[in-house]
Structure formats: structure tokens, C-alpha cells
Amino acid sequence: MKNTIQKTAIMNALMALDHPTADEVYECVHNEFPSISKATVYRILNRISEEGEILHLQIPDGADRFDTTLCAHHHLKCNKCGKVCDVDVPELDGIEKRIKEENGFSIGGYRLVFSGLCSDCIFKKSD
């Protein structure tokens, strides 16, 4: 996809926001470019995720999110506030190779989302 003003604005919004939904990206871009439509934002997000420039995260029991971190990593999702963030799980490094060696199954990819409560919601709960 060629770089357009709209794509640049969307990429800037993605960099500024942490694992945003398409609606959050739209709101951010719309503030700067009021004439941009929601359909345009959704179309560009889908295209740049299909082209591998960003990750499209399907979050169980929540809205899909977008991520600019392309290296292999996993996510945490708070069941109360909906926050999504990256988590490093070094114990899973090389899991695809181990599964192939032990089971003869070639994994093409996977994404892991842990769900629970973030530290902010745990703190609020104990108040």
C-alpha cells in the first residue's frame, strides 16, 4: 500500500495509542482529519494488517485490537477495564520446534492472550 496522508495519520495514531481498537484509531485520526470516514480507517487498518505492517489481534470477549509490534509476543487482557498489553513469556520460545519434534506437527503460527485483572483494577478492587 502506498503511503497516503490517511495511512500516515493512521500509523501515527497506532504509534500513539496502546493496542487500540479500530474505533479508537478512528477517533484519534478524526480529530486531526474531520473529513476521514470510519470506513476509510477500517479499510486502511485491514489492508495494512493483511500486508503485515501491523498485527490484527482478535481478543476473546472484546473488540479486535491493532498492534505495531511485529516480533513474536503475547498479550494480557484485563477482564474488567479491557486494557490489552504486551507480555514476554520466554518459556514459550521455541515451542513450535518442540511441538514439531514431539508430535510431528508443523505450527504455522499462534497468538496467546492471557485474561485476568490488571494491576490497576486489582488495586481498585481492594479499596
FITOR-895629 format. One record per atom (N, C-alpha, C, CB): residue number from 0; residue in one letter; atom name; x, y, z. Coordinates in steps of 0.02 Angstrom, whole numbers, plus 50000, padded with zeros to 5 digits. Each point is the difference from the previous one (the first is absolute). Glycine has a CB too. Example, Ala and Ser with C-alpha at 12.3 -4.5 7.8 and 13.67 -1.06 7.14 Angstrom:
residues 2
SITE   pos   code   site      xx      yy      zz
SITE     0      A      N   50660   49716   50390
SITE     0      A     CA   49955   50059   50000
SITE     0      A      C   50045   50060   50000
SITE     0      A     CB   49905   49941   50062
SITE     1      S      N   50077   50112   49902
SITE     1      S     CA   50042   50059   50003
SITE     1      S      C   49961   50055   50037
SITE     1      S     CB   50059   49968   49892
END
This chain:
residues 127
SITE   pos   code   site      xx      yy      zz
SITE     0      M      N   50042   49941   50000
SITE     0      M     CA   49958   50059   50000
SITE     0      M      C   50044   50062   50000
SITE     0      M     CB   49908   49938   50061
SITE     1      K      N   50077   50108   49895
SITE     1      K     CA   50040   50061   49997
SITE     1      K      C   49985   50044   50061
SITE     1      K     CB   50001   49995   49874
SITE     2      N      N   50048   50046   50142
SITE     2      N     CA   49991   50046   50057
SITE     2      N      C   49955   50057   49979
SITE     2      N     CB   50112   49968   50046
SITE     3      T      N   49833   50040   49987
SITE     3      T     CA   49955   50056   49989
SITE     3      T      C   49996   50039   50065
SITE     3      T     CB   49933   49936   49913
SITE     4      I      N   50038   50123   50083
SITE     4      I     CA   49991   50041   50060
SITE     4      I      C   49958   49961   50051
SITE     4      I     CB   50009   50106   49932
SITE     5      Q      N   49939   49860   50043
SITE     5      Q     CA   49957   49962   50045
SITE     5      Q      C   50037   49943   50034
SITE     5      Q     CB   49902   50030   49928
SITE     6      K      N   50137   49932   50032
SITE     6      K     CA   50038   49945   50029
SITE     6      K      C   50050   50026   50051
SITE     6      K     CB   49986   49934   49894
SITE     7      T      N   50048   50121   50090
SITE     7      T     CA   50048   50029   50046
SITE     7      T      C   49966   50020   50065
SITE     7      T     CB   50069   50040   49904
SITE     8      A      N   49873   49991   50092
SITE     8      A     CA   49963   50020   50060
SITE     8      A      C   49980   49939   50041
SITE     8      A     CB   49957   50102   49939
SITE     9      I      N   50022   49845   50028
SITE     9      I     CA   49981   49938   50035
SITE     9      I      C   50060   49968   50033
SITE     9      I     CB   49907   49982   49918
SITE    10      M      N   50149   50015   50047
SITE    10      M     CA   50061   49972   50030
SITE    10      M      C   50022   50042   50060
SITE    10      M     CB   50035   49954   49887
SITE    11      N      N   49960   50112   50108
SITE    11      N     CA   50018   50043   50057
SITE    11      N      C   49954   49987   50059
SITE    11      N     CB   50042   50087   49921
SITE    12      A      N   49893   49903   50066
SITE    12      A     CA   49953   49985   50054
SITE    12      A      C   50017   49933   50032
SITE    12      A     CB   49911   50066   49941
SITE    13      L      N   50106   49885   50018
SITE    13      L     CA   50018   49934   50026
SITE    13      L      C   50062   50004   50045
SITE    13      L     CB   49951   49947   49898
SITE    14      M      N   50097   50095   50083
SITE    14      M     CA   50060   50008   50040
SITE    14      M      C   49985   50036   50066
SITE    14      M     CB   50069   50003   49895
SITE    15      A      N   49883   50043   50104
SITE    15      A     CA   49983   50039   50059
SITE    15      A      C   49956   49962   50050
SITE    15      A     CB   50010   50102   49930
SITE    16      L      N   49951   49851   50044
SITE    16      L     CA   49952   49964   50042
SITE    16      L      C   50028   49930   50016
SITE    16      L     CB   49903   50064   49949
SITE    17      D      N   50076   49908   50106
SITE    17      D     CA   50024   49934   50020
SITE    17      D      C   49947   49947   49984
SITE    17      D     CB   50070   50052   50092
SITE    18      H      N   49943   49907   49857
SITE    18      H     CA   49954   49947   49980
SITE    18      H      C   49929   50026   49990
SITE    18      H     CB   50071   49918   50062
SITE    19      P      N   49921   50132   49894
SITE    19      P     CA   49934   50030   49992
SITE    19      P      C   49952   49957   49960
SITE    19      P     CB   50055   50110   50007
SITE    20      T      N   49881   49903   50005
SITE    20      T     CA   49947   49973   49957
SITE    20      T      C   49996   50043   49937
SITE    20      T     CB   49934   49954   50101
SITE    21      A      N   50030   50023   49849
SITE    21      A     CA   49991   50039   49939
SITE    21      A      C   49963   50065   50017
SITE    21      A     CB   49998   49895   49930
SITE    22      D      N   49954   50103   50115
SITE    22      D     CA   49964   50060   50019
SITE    22      D      C   50045   50051   50034
SITE    22      D     CB   49897   49932   50013
SITE    23      E      N   50150   50044   50029
SITE    23      E     CA   50047   50046   50032
SITE    23      E      C   50046   50032   49949
SITE    23      E     CB   49995   49931   50105
SITE    24      V      N   50027   50031   49846
SITE    24      V     CA   50042   50028   49946
SITE    24      V      C   49960   50052   49962
SITE    24      V     CB   50065   49892   49990
SITE    25      Y      N   49873   50091   49993
SITE    25      Y     CA   49957   50048   49964
SITE    25      Y      C   49993   50065   50039
SITE    25      Y     CB   49937   49904   49949
SITE    26      E      N   50048   50092   50116
SITE    26      E     CA   49991   50060   50040
SITE    26      E      C   50063   50044   50000
SITE    26      E     CB   49918   49937   50072
SITE    27      C      N   50138   50031   49934
SITE    27      C     CA   50064   50036   50001
SITE    27      C      C   50013   50034   49933
SITE    27      C     CB   50045   49918   50084
SITE    28      V      N   49945   50046   49862
SITE    28      V     CA   50013   50028   49933
SITE    28      V      C   49947   50052   49982
SITE    28      V     CB   50053   49891   49965
SITE    29      H      N   49885   50096   50055
SITE    29      H     CA   49945   50046   49984
SITE    29      H      C   50010   50068   50033
SITE    29      H     CB   49923   49902   49990
SITE    30      N      N   50109   50100   50068
SITE    30      N     CA   50014   50063   50033
SITE    30      N      C   50046   50044   49957
SITE    30      N     CB   49986   49944   50111
SITE    31      E      N   50060   50024   49854
SITE    31      E     CA   50047   50036   49957
SITE    31      E      C   49973   50011   49930
SITE    31      E     CB   50093   49952   50066
SITE    32      F      N   49870   49999   49908
SITE    32      F     CA   49972   50002   49933
SITE    32      F      C   49925   49987   50004
SITE    32      F     CB   50110   49961   49949
SITE    33      P      N   49850   50089   50065
SITE    33      P     CA   49928   49990   50010
SITE    33      P      C   49963   49971   49940
SITE    33      P     CB   50005   50094   50077
SITE    34      S      N   50024   49912   49863
SITE    34      S     CA   49966   49975   49941
SITE    34      S      C   50010   49925   49988
SITE    34      S     CB   50012   50113   49951
SITE    35      I      N   50033   49855   50087
SITE    35      I     CA   50012   49929   49990
SITE    35      I      C   49941   49959   50026
SITE    35      I     CB   50125   50018   50009
SITE    36      S      N   49856   49932   49953
SITE    36      S     CA   49944   49958   50021
SITE    36      S      C   50023   49940   50040
SITE    36      S     CB   49936   50037   49898
SITE    37      K      N   50019   49936   50140
SITE    37      K     CA   50014   49940   50039
SITE    37      K      C   50016   49942   49952
SITE    37      K     CB   49925   50039   50094
SITE    38      A      N   50039   49957   49850
SITE    38      A     CA   50012   49947   49951
SITE    38      A      C   50071   50004   49972
SITE    38      A     CB   49878   50000   49971
SITE    39      T      N   50147   50060   50018
SITE    39      T     CA   50069   50008   49974
SITE    39      T      C   50050   49975   50052
SITE    39      T     CB   49964   50098   49930
SITE    40      V      N   50026   49921   50132
SITE    40      V     CA   50046   49977   50053
SITE    40      V      C   49999   49924   50005
SITE    40      V     CB   49982   50108   50063
SITE    41      Y      N   49959   49862   49938
SITE    41      Y     CA   49994   49928   50004
SITE    41      Y      C   50034   49966   49940
SITE    41      Y     CB   49893   50013   50065
SITE    42      R      N   50095   50014   49876
SITE    42      R     CA   50029   49971   49939
SITE    42      R      C   50076   50002   50001
SITE    42      R     CB   49897   50034   49936
SITE    43      I      N   50131   50024   50085
SITE    43      I     CA   50073   50007   50003
SITE    43      I      C   50029   49954   50054
SITE    43      I     CB   49991   50119   49959
SITE    44      L      N   49977   49878   50099
SITE    44      L     CA   50024   49955   50053
SITE    44      L      C   50001   49928   49976
SITE    44      L     CB   49954   50079   50087
SITE    45      N      N   49993   49900   49880
SITE    45      N     CA   49998   49931   49975
SITE    45      N      C   50053   49987   49947
SITE    45      N     CB   49877   49997   50025
SITE    46      R      N   50133   50051   49931
SITE    46      R     CA   50049   49991   49947
SITE    46      R      C   50072   49998   50028
SITE    46      R     CB   49922   50060   49921
SITE    47      I      N   50094   49985   50124
SITE    47      I     CA   50069   50000   50026
SITE    47      I      C   50013   49940   50046
SITE    47      I     CB   50002   50125   49991
SITE    48      S      N   49945   49849   50040
SITE    48      S     CA   50010   49939   50039
SITE    48      S      C   50008   49940   49954
SITE    48      S     CB   49932   50048   50094
SITE    49      E      N   50030   49949   49851
SITE    49      E     CA   50008   49945   49951
SITE    49      E      C   50069   50002   49968
SITE    49      E     CB   49877   50003   49978
SITE    50      E      N   50151   50057   50014
SITE    50      E     CA   50067   50007   49970
SITE    50      E      C   50056   49990   50051
SITE    50      E     CB   49950   50078   49917
SITE    51      G      N   50032   49910   50146
SITE    51      G     CA   50050   49985   50051
SITE    51      G      C   50034   50060   50031
SITE    51      G     CB   50017   49896   49940
SITE    52      E      N   49956   50164   50050
SITE    52      E     CA   50030   50060   50030
SITE    52      E      C   49981   50008   50073
SITE    52      E     CB   49999   50054   49887
SITE    53      I      N   49944   49918   50131
SITE    53      I     CA   49976   50001   50070
SITE    53      I      C   49968   49932   50013
SITE    53      I     CB   49981   50127   50000
SITE    54      L      N   50007   49858   50064
SITE    54      L     CA   49964   49939   50018
SITE    54      L      C   49927   50016   50015
SITE    54      L     CB   50106   49950   50047
SITE    55      H      N   49850   50007   49929
SITE    55      H     CA   49929   50004   50016
SITE    55      H      C   49988   49947   50053
SITE    55      H     CB   49966   50041   49883
SITE    56      L      N   50017   49981   50177
SITE    56      L     CA   49991   49954   50057
SITE    56      L      C   49926   49987   50012
SITE    56      L     CB   50107   50042   50051
SITE    57      Q      N   49875   49896   49947
SITE    57      Q     CA   49932   49981   50018
SITE    57      Q      C   50001   49984   50075
SITE    57      Q     CB   49973   49955   49882
SITE    58      I      N   49991   50085   50156
SITE    58      I     CA   50001   49995   50073
SITE    58      I      C   49936   49965   50022
SITE    58      I     CB   50070   50106   50011
SITE    59      P      N   49936   49838   50024
SITE    59      P     CA   49940   49965   50025
SITE    59      P      C   49958   50046   50044
SITE    59      P     CB   50062   49890   49995
SITE    60      D      N   49873   50109   49994
SITE    60      D     CA   49953   50041   50039
SITE    60      D      C   50016   50074   49999
SITE    60      D     CB   49983   49901   50073
SITE    61      G      N   50044   50123   49872
SITE    61      G     CA   50015   50071   49994
SITE    61      G      C   50008   50020   49927
SITE    61      G     CB   50056   49997   50112
SITE    62      A      N   49951   50068   49878
SITE    62      A     CA   50009   50026   49933
SITE    62      A      C   50069   49982   49974
SITE    62      A     CB   49920   50094   50024
SITE    63      D      N   50084   49895   49910
SITE    63      D     CA   50065   49988   49969
SITE    63      D      C   50045   50061   50012
SITE    63      D     CB   49947   49925   49912
SITE    64      R      N   50117   50063   50093
SITE    64      R     CA   50050   50052   50012
SITE    64      R      C   50053   49998   49946
SITE    64      R     CB   49979   49994   50125
SITE    65      F      N   50061   50058   49873
SITE    65      F     CA   50055   50004   49952
SITE    65      F      C   50064   50015   50038
SITE    65      F     CB   49923   50039   49908
SITE    66      D      N   50132   49932   50067
SITE    66      D     CA   50064   50002   50035
SITE    66      D      C   50055   50015   49949
SITE    66      D     CB   49959   49919   50089
SITE    67      T      N   50085   50127   49928
SITE    67      T     CA   50056   50016   49955
SITE    67      T      C   50062   49958   50014
SITE    67      T     CB   49955   50116   49992
SITE    68      T      N   50045   49847   50063
SITE    68      T     CA   50057   49956   50016
SITE    68      T      C   49992   49936   49960
SITE    68      T     CB   50012   50049   50117
SITE    69      L      N   50035   49940   49837
SITE    69      L     CA   49994   49944   49953
SITE    69      L      C   50038   49938   50022
SITE    69      L     CB   49987   50083   49911
SITE    70      C      N   50060   49923   50135
SITE    70      C     CA   50037   49941   50022
SITE    70      C      C   49953   49955   50041
SITE    70      C     CB   50110   50064   50001
SITE    71      A      N   49908   49872   50004
SITE    71      A     CA   49958   49952   50036
SITE    71      A      C   49993   50022   50073
SITE    71      A     CB   50037   49907   49923
SITE    72      H      N   49901   50100   50099
SITE    72      H     CA   49986   50017   50070
SITE    72      H      C   49928   49982   50016
SITE    72      H     CB   50086   50093   49997
SITE    73      H      N   49897   49912   50066
SITE    73      H     CA   49934   49981   50024
SITE    73      H      C   49967   50058   50035
SITE    73      H     CB   50037   49880   50011
SITE    74      H      N   49901   50111   50010
SITE    74      H     CA   49963   50056   50029
SITE    74      H      C   49963   49982   50064
SITE    74      H     CB   49987   50043   49885
SITE    75      L      N   50001   50008   50155
SITE    75      L     CA   49959   49996   50060
SITE    75      L      C   49938   50042   49986
SITE    75      L     CB   50100   49983   50078
SITE    76      K      N   49841   49993   49943
SITE    76      K     CA   49938   50038   49993
SITE    76      K      C   49965   50003   50067
SITE    76      K     CB   49989   49966   49879
SITE    77      C      N   49996   50094   50143
SITE    77      C     CA   49964   50008   50063
SITE    77      C      C   49926   49989   49988
SITE    77      C     CB   50087   50081   50043
SITE    78      N      N   49884   49875   49996
SITE    78      N     CA   49928   49984   49993
SITE    78      N      C   49955   50056   50026
SITE    78      N     CB   50029   49880   50010
SITE    79      K      N   49999   50165   50029
SITE    79      K     CA   49959   50054   50028
SITE    79      K      C   50002   50063   49958
SITE    79      K     CB   50020   49953   50113
SITE    80      C      N   50040   50074   49875
SITE    80      C     CA   50005   50064   49963
SITE    80      C      C   50012   49990   49925
SITE    80      C     CB   50044   50052   50104
SITE    81      G      N   49974   49888   49875
SITE    81      G     CA   50011   49985   49929
SITE    81      G      C   50069   50016   49974
SITE    81      G     CB   49882   50021   49987
SITE    82      K      N   50162   50004   50056
SITE    82      K     CA   50068   50018   49980
SITE    82      K      C   50035   49938   49971
SITE    82      K     CB   50005   50091   50088
SITE    83      V      N   50033   49920   49858
SITE    83      V     CA   50041   49947   49969
SITE    83      V      C   50072   50024   49999
SITE    83      V     CB   49902   49959   49929
SITE    84      C      N   50144   49999   50092
SITE    84      C     CA   50071   50018   49999
SITE    84      C      C   50043   49939   49983
SITE    84      C     CB   49978   50091   50085
SITE    85      D      N   50083   49924   49895
SITE    85      D     CA   50047   49947   49982
SITE    85      D      C   50027   49966   50062
SITE    85      D     CB   50031   50063   49897
SITE    86      V      N   49987   49873   50095
SITE    86      V     CA   50033   49963   50054
SITE    86      V      C   50052   49955   49968
SITE    86      V     CB   49896   50004   50074
SITE    87      D      N   50161   49992   49959
SITE    87      D     CA   50054   49957   49976
SITE    87      D      C   49996   49934   50038
SITE    87      D     CB   50074   50100   49972
SITE    88      V      N   49925   49845   49991
SITE    88      V     CA   49997   49934   50031
SITE    88      V      C   50057   49958   49970
SITE    88      V     CB   49872   50007   50018
SITE    89      P      N   50189   50001   50009
SITE    89      P     CA   50057   49964   49971
SITE    89      P      C   49993   49924   50002
SITE    89      P     CB   50070   50097   50034
SITE    90      E      N   49890   49878   50011
SITE    90      E     CA   49990   49927   50004
SITE    90      E      C   49970   49972   49936
SITE    90      E     CB   49985   50012   50124
SITE    91      L      N   49983   50030   49837
SITE    91      L     CA   49969   49977   49937
SITE    91      L      C   50046   50006   49940
SITE    91      L     CB   49891   50034   50048
SITE    92      D      N   50168   49996   49961
SITE    92      D     CA   50047   50005   49945
SITE    92      D      C   50017   49931   49974
SITE    92      D     CB   50048   50107   50048
SITE    93      G      N   49945   49883   49888
SITE    93      G     CA   50016   49936   49969
SITE    93      G      C   49946   49948   50007
SITE    93      G     CB   50116   50026   50022
SITE    94      I      N   49825   49993   50001
SITE    94      I     CA   49946   49951   50010
SITE    94      I      C   49979   49966   49935
SITE    94      I     CB   49960   50068   50097
SITE    95      E      N   50041   49970   49847
SITE    95      E     CA   49981   49970   49936
SITE    95      E      C   50046   49942   49982
SITE    95      E     CB   49954   50111   49963
SITE    96      K      N   50111   49900   50047
SITE    96      K     CA   50050   49948   49985
SITE    96      K      C   49990   49939   50044
SITE    96      K     CB   50081   50089   49964
SITE    97      R      N   49908   49923   50101
SITE    97      R     CA   49990   49944   50047
SITE    97      R      C   49937   49959   49981
SITE    97      R     CB   50057   50067   50091
SITE    98      I      N   49890   49968   49891
SITE    98      I     CA   49939   49965   49981
SITE    98      I      C   50012   49958   49937
SITE    98      I     CB   49930   50091   50051
SITE    99      K      N   50106   49938   49901
SITE    99      K     CA   50013   49963   49938
SITE    99      K      C   50042   49938   50015
SITE    99      K     CB   49994   50107   49934
SITE   100      E      N   50057   49900   50109
SITE   100      E     CA   50043   49943   50016
SITE   100      E      C   49962   49946   50038
SITE   100      E     CB   50098   50077   50004
SITE   101      E      N   49858   49943   50041
SITE   101      E     CA   49964   49952   50042
SITE   101      E      C   49938   49972   49967
SITE   101      E     CB   50043   50060   50098
SITE   102      N      N   49925   49978   49858
SITE   102      N     CA   49935   49980   49972
SITE   102      N      C   49998   49997   49924
SITE   102      N     CB   49950   50050   50099
SITE   103      G      N   50103   49972   49869
SITE   103      G     CA   50001   50001   49927
SITE   103      G      C   49951   50050   49970
SITE   103      G     CB   50033   49882   50004
SITE   104      F      N   49947   50167   50036
SITE   104      F     CA   49951   50050   49978
SITE   104      F      C   50037   50065   49987
SITE   104      F     CB   49907   49945   50066
SITE   105      S      N   50085   50082   49874
SITE   105      S     CA   50033   50062   49982
SITE   105      S      C   49952   50058   50012
SITE   105      S     CB   50071   49941   49913
SITE   106      I      N   49946   50101   50135
SITE   106      I     CA   49958   50057   50019
SITE   106      I      C   50015   50059   49954
SITE   106      I     CB   49995   49960   50121
SITE   107      G      N   49953   50069   49851
SITE   107      G     CA   50008   50058   49956
SITE   107      G      C   49998   50065   50038
SITE   107      G     CB   49949   49934   49910
SITE   108      G      N   50031   50065   50152
SITE   108      G     CA   49997   50060   50040
SITE   108      G      C   49948   49993   50055
SITE   108      G     CB   50037   50068   49902
SITE   109      Y      N   49968   49975   50147
SITE   109      Y     CA   49951   50002   50054
SITE   109      Y      C   50005   50066   50036
SITE   109      Y     CB   50005   49875   50013
SITE   110      R      N   49941   50143   50021
SITE   110      R     CA   49998   50060   50041
SITE   110      R      C   49968   49980   50066
SITE   110      R     CB   49994   50079   49900
SITE   111      L      N   50037   49942   50153
SITE   111      L     CA   49976   49982   50067
SITE   111      L      C   49978   50063   50036
SITE   111      L     CB   50077   49899   50003
SITE   112      V      N   49862   50100   50025
SITE   112      V     CA   49974   50056   50039
SITE   112      V      C   49982   49973   50069
SITE   112      V     CB   49956   50061   49895
SITE   113      F      N   50078   49965   50155
SITE   113      F     CA   49984   49982   50069
SITE   113      F      C   49947   50049   50025
SITE   113      F     CB   50117   49953   50021
SITE   114      S      N   49833   50024   50015
SITE   114      S     CA   49948   50044   50026
SITE   114      S      C   50000   49997   50076
SITE   114      S     CB   49931   49985   49895
SITE   115      G      N   50050   50071   50134
SITE   115      G     CA   49997   50005   50073
SITE   115      G      C   49989   50072   50019
SITE   115      G     CB   50076   49901   50013
SITE   116      L      N   49955   50122   50041
SITE   116      L     CA   49992   50069   50023
SITE   116      L      C   50068   50035   49999
SITE   116      L     CB   49901   49968   50072
SITE   117      C      N   50100   50093   49900
SITE   117      C     CA   50062   50039   50001
SITE   117      C      C   50012   50027   50070
SITE   117      C     CB   49984   50032   49878
SITE   118      S      N   50076   49993   50133
SITE   118      S     CA   50018   50024   50067
SITE   118      S      C   49957   50059   50021
SITE   118      S     CB   50117   49962   49980
SITE   119      D      N   49864   50082   49974
SITE   119      D     CA   49956   50056   50017
SITE   119      D      C   49932   49975   50026
SITE   119      D     CB   50057   50071   49914
SITE   120      C      N   49914   49880   50052
SITE   120      C     CA   49935   49974   50021
SITE   120      C      C   50005   49960   50064
SITE   120      C     CB   49964   49997   49881
SITE   121      I      N   50090   49968   50129
SITE   121      I     CA   50011   49965   50063
SITE   121      I      C   50004   50050   50058
SITE   121      I     CB   50060   49906   49940
SITE   122      F      N   49977   50149   50048
SITE   122      F     CA   50007   50052   50051
SITE   122      F      C   49933   50032   50015
SITE   122      F     CB   50117   50021   49962
SITE   123      K      N   49843   49994   49987
SITE   123      K     CA   49934   50030   50010
SITE   123      K      C   49954   49953   50037
SITE   123      K     CB   50014   50067   49897
SITE   124      K      N   49992   49867   50089
SITE   124      K     CA   49957   49950   50031
SITE   124      K      C   50013   49996   50075
SITE   124      K     CB   49998   49936   49893
SITE   125      S      N   50066   50075   50128
SITE   125      S     CA   50018   49993   50070
SITE   125      S      C   49984   50062   50041
SITE   125      S     CB   50090   49921   49966
SITE   126      D      N   49889   50133   50000
SITE   126      D     CA   49982   50062   50036
SITE   126      D      C   49937   49993   50040
SITE   126      D     CB   50056   50065   49912
END
